[in-house]
């Protein structure tokens, strides 16, 4: 059996959804569950926790910028620093960066690496 490494298995209440990893904008915590938003506007409710997604993808292009968000850094178009530090994604979503993660995110913008 040949499994596509570019897809992720997303368990839901009704079964399983296969999604291309690059299509994911972010994972959002929803208690012990997660909401996954894709570039085509879909919102998928997964029965998997944000922590588990972070363990699987935290060392790739996904970064934890807040206790509630794991974002795909490839889809960030702007870093905004008005009242709060936020990332703007390609779909216009604005994701707040927690105070603890601000320095880390700024370094990513300067050096461009998640290492």
C-alpha positions in Angstrom: 0.0 0.0 0.0 1.3 3.4 -0.9 0.3 6.2 1.5 0.6 9.8 0.3 3.0 11.7 2.6 1.4 15.0 1.4 -1.9 14.2 3.0 -3.1 14.2 6.6 -5.7 12.0 8.1 -8.3 14.0 10.1 -10.5 12.0 12.4 -14.0 13.5 12.7 -17.2 12.5 14.6 -18.5 11.0 11.3 -15.4 9.3 10.1 -12.1 10.3 8.5 -11.2 13.1 6.1 -8.0 13.1 4.0 -6.6 16.6 3.4 -3.5 17.8 1.5 -1.2 19.3 4.2 -0.3 22.3 2.1 -4.0 23.3 1.9 -4.2 23.7 5.7 -4.1 27.3 6.9 -4.3 26.6 10.6 -5.4 24.3 13.4 -7.4 25.9 16.1 -8.0 24.5 19.6 -11.6 23.7 20.5 -11.3 22.0 23.9 -10.1 18.5 23.3 -11.0 18.8 19.7 -9.6 21.0 16.8 -11.0 23.1 14.0 -8.9 22.9 10.8 -9.3 25.8 8.3 -8.2 25.2 4.7 -7.3 27.6 1.9 -10.5 26.9 0.1 -12.6 28.0 3.1 -13.5 24.6 4.6 -13.7 24.3 8.4 -13.2 20.7 9.5 -14.1 19.7 13.1 -11.5 17.0 14.2 -11.7 14.8 17.2 -7.9 15.1 17.6 -6.4 17.7 20.0 -4.2 20.6 18.9 -1.4 19.2 21.0 -1.4 16.0 18.9 -1.3 18.0 15.6 1.6 20.0 17.0 3.5 16.9 17.9 3.1 15.7 14.3 3.7 18.9 12.4 5.4 21.3 14.8 8.8 20.7 13.3 7.7 21.3 9.7 6.0 24.5 8.3 3.5 24.7 11.2 4.3 26.8 14.2 2.5 27.4 17.5 1.8 31.1 17.8 -0.8 31.0 20.6 -2.2 28.4 22.9 -5.1 28.1 20.6 -3.4 28.2 17.2 -1.0 26.1 15.1 -0.5 27.9 11.8 1.0 27.0 8.4 3.8 29.6 8.1 3.8 29.1 4.3 0.5 30.9 4.2 1.5 34.0 6.2 1.5 37.2 4.2 2.0 39.9 6.8 3.1 40.5 10.4 0.9 43.4 11.9 1.9 45.2 15.0 -0.9 47.6 15.9 -2.6 47.1 19.3 -1.5 43.4 19.3 1.0 41.4 17.2 -0.9 39.4 14.6 -0.2 37.3 11.6 -2.4 37.8 8.5 -2.9 34.7 6.3 -3.6 34.5 2.6 -7.3 34.3 3.2 -7.3 37.4 5.3 -7.5 35.6 8.6 -5.9 37.5 11.5 -4.2 35.3 14.1 -3.1 36.9 17.4 0.4 36.0 18.6 0.7 35.3 22.3 3.1 37.4 24.4 5.2 34.4 25.0 5.6 33.6 21.3 6.3 37.2 20.0 10.0 37.0 20.0 10.0 33.6 18.4 7.7 34.7 15.6 9.7 37.9 14.9 12.9 35.7 14.6 11.1 33.5 12.1 10.3 36.6 10.0 13.9 37.8 10.2 15.7 34.5 9.7 13.0 32.4 7.9 13.5 29.1 9.7 11.5 27.0 12.1 14.6 25.6 13.8 
